[in-house]
């Protein structure tokens, strides 16, 4: 299915396509997974109003106040009191009180009910305007050639930024930043249309996520594929995405994260920004801040922790039991994600183990197809990320 895509008839799923930028000479997962194809879904939201910042700082542990315009941060929607993760989300500030959020389509019904309830219980609900961008496309263009491919495509589409500049260079856009463009997609009957390009992704590779209005999603996807050609760019499916995100040590909601898991248990303590650790004020702050605090200072260590594991023999899949080496009957956790790593040539897995078994180098057993396999707890990411980041000590171009 090179260069072909058909939108889903389900309006809830007409919201995201994932594309990996692939080079003919590459090795590793980009080459081995090049022929995959699938359309996947995300949900996009727009949140505005004088209460937007305060609202987001109530339902997430992010320092939204400190977030700069056209910058993004990964965070978690949190349950009150327990601090359990409702869903993971990316928050982008587009203006003083204007935000763009992306959540998982698999959690759509739950997330919409959660946000509706949280807005209604907010001290001033009228200070928040929430819009679900149904039908908007979110194209994930990922891989080592993504910047070159997108730069060429934007030029061919006559893209200009909101200041009217035509010569913006994507190397000046770093990971976690975004920019609005106005484009004219060749062969499309739709006139000039807005597009939000974010340097982001869910693969550990350099790449972009492109938010685009419904009439242009299919046309711009087809244009990208044709402009780059099948030797450089192909559609990729969930298998390709899942292998890459697991190599990068990234969580998948519903597998590695759920309503009962806190960010600290999930190894995502870094989403609780520094100032929030002092001031709190977010859902579940008492539980989460206590888990973050060292036990010698009165903190309470979480009972379990997310870890990476290299598994010898057959690959471990979700649900496989993780066992203590000193006691074959002692189940210390379960695998939540697992697959062969195309890059490493090893079987990798992610899961939760009892606190104390989470240190890198700890040997464990993993029950795979009725047999006990050797496993070693390993630091994540398994494969170093290739995000395009600004060098420390330099200023933006």
QUIHU-V320018 format. One record per run of one state. SS is the DSSP state (H for helix, E for strand, - for the rest). FROM is the first residue (numbers start at 1). LEN is the number of residues. If there is no record, write none. Layout:
ss=SS from=FROM len=LEN
ss=SS from=FROM len=LEN
//
This chain:
ss=- from=1 len=10
ss=H from=11 len=3
ss=- from=14 len=3
ss=E from=17 len=5
ss=- from=22 len=7
ss=H from=29 len=4
ss=- from=33 len=6
ss=E from=39 len=1
ss=- from=40 len=2
ss=E from=42 len=7
ss=- from=49 len=3
ss=H from=52 len=8
ss=- from=60 len=4
ss=H from=64 len=3
ss=- from=67 len=4
ss=E from=71 len=8
ss=- from=79 len=5
ss=E from=84 len=12
ss=- from=96 len=2
ss=E from=98 len=7
ss=H from=105 len=17
ss=- from=122 len=3
ss=H from=125 len=3
ss=- from=128 len=1
ss=E from=129 len=4
ss=- from=133 len=4
ss=E from=137 len=6
ss=- from=143 len=3
ss=H from=146 len=11
ss=- from=157 len=3
ss=E from=160 len=2
ss=- from=162 len=8
ss=H from=170 len=3
ss=- from=173 len=4
ss=E from=177 len=7
ss=- from=184 len=9
ss=E from=193 len=6
ss=- from=199 len=8
ss=E from=207 len=6
ss=- from=213 len=1
ss=H from=214 len=15
ss=- from=229 len=4
ss=E from=233 len=3
ss=- from=236 len=2
ss=H from=238 len=10
ss=- from=248 len=5
ss=E from=253 len=1
ss=- from=254 len=3
ss=E from=257 len=1
ss=- from=258 len=4
ss=E from=262 len=1
ss=- from=263 len=6
ss=H from=269 len=3
ss=- from=272 len=2
ss=H from=274 len=6
ss=- from=280 len=5
ss=H from=285 len=8
ss=- from=293 len=2
ss=H from=295 len=3
ss=- from=298 len=6
ss=E from=304 len=8
ss=- from=312 len=9
ss=E from=321 len=4
ss=- from=325 len=2
ss=E from=327 len=15
ss=- from=342 len=4
ss=E from=346 len=9
ss=- from=355 len=8
ss=E from=363 len=6
ss=- from=369 len=2
ss=E from=371 len=8
ss=- from=379 len=19
//
